[in-house]
Amino acid sequence: MIRLSIVVPVYNEEGNIYNLYLSVTEALKGKIENYEIVLVNDGSKDRSILLLNEIVQMDSAVRVIHFKKNYGQTAAISAGIKSSKGKLIALMDADLQTDPRDIFKLMPFIGKIDFVNGRRVERKDSRLKVISSRTGDKVRNWITGEAVYDAGCPLKLFTREVADSFHLYNGMHRFLPTLAKMNGFSVIEVSVTHHERKYGVSKYGVLKGAYAGFIDAMVIGWLKKRGSVYQMKN
């Protein structure tokens, strides 16, 4: 049985792919024996597809899913989760702004907690991106009635039971902690390190998804209010 699956969406990240692979494998070395790395190529148009295929040939612990075209971050995460085989699933981005070694900051909470969300306390992004992210979190929390400090942190760790409970639609990757809570699971946030992006630029946009994120938050808020709540009689 695979102990840990690391799922990473990849979109035009040719400058980061090898560093990503080396960083993840080095972080896991001597700590996790049975693991897999699931890399989801979200329709990249650069050399990502070639580099990913080279890594698969080098390491049997790596699996790659290639999309025919760019379907977006939620689709890539969903496909990776569904394809994964681990008892635990870790999510992270290919840009290496979060550190795979921090998975072991999150792991001690598993057992008591079902879903551990990273919390970037010292952001290394542009001022615009930080403001946009924090504003988005505040708006989402206001609409959904949640208190998630950093829902957009790419680094997350959760159990197979949580993974199997997800039915993700476009944009829902922004609400994974809330969705886990809605499905009856416990959630906690743990501080993680954050690095500056070394290569390339963000591919999923800062302001581009602001309106879509607002609409998605409205949907999540509506679903929370419409959810069936009941207690079993002893």
Buried (B, 14 or more C-beta within 10 A) or exposed (E): EBEBBBBBBBBBBBBBBEBBBEBBBEBBEEEBEEBBBBBBBBBBEBBBBEBBEBBBEEEEBBBBBBBEEBBBBBBBBBBBBBBBEBBBBBBBBBBBBBBBBBBEBBBEBBEEBBBBBBBBEEBEBEEEBBEBBBEBBEBBBEBBEBEBBBBBBBBBBBBBBBBEBBEBEEBBBBBBBBBBBBBEBEBBBBBBBBEEBEEBEBBBEBEEBEEEBEEBBEBBBEBBEEEEEEEEEE
